[in-house]
Amino acid sequence: MSAPAEITLNVPIEIDGARHDKIAVASFDAIANFRTNSPEQVIRSMSQVFGVPRRVIRHLDPADAQRAGDLVVALLNETSPSFR
């Protein structure tokens, strides 16, 4: 696997006294089941992938959310067969 399995947040988040400076992939199985049918499903899927409460995902800085999404896409691309 060439993609890193975690990102350091540019804007750390504190939810209920827990500080999140990084988010790391907690479940590679959740990546295979990632849903994009609605914003709620994307938030739920990202929280499952990274093993954090949905509130953490909802409070991500837009640039950090983009990087987290890019990580999920990169990991999906690595595990999906290529037809090129």
Disulfide bonds with the S-S distance in Angstrom:
none
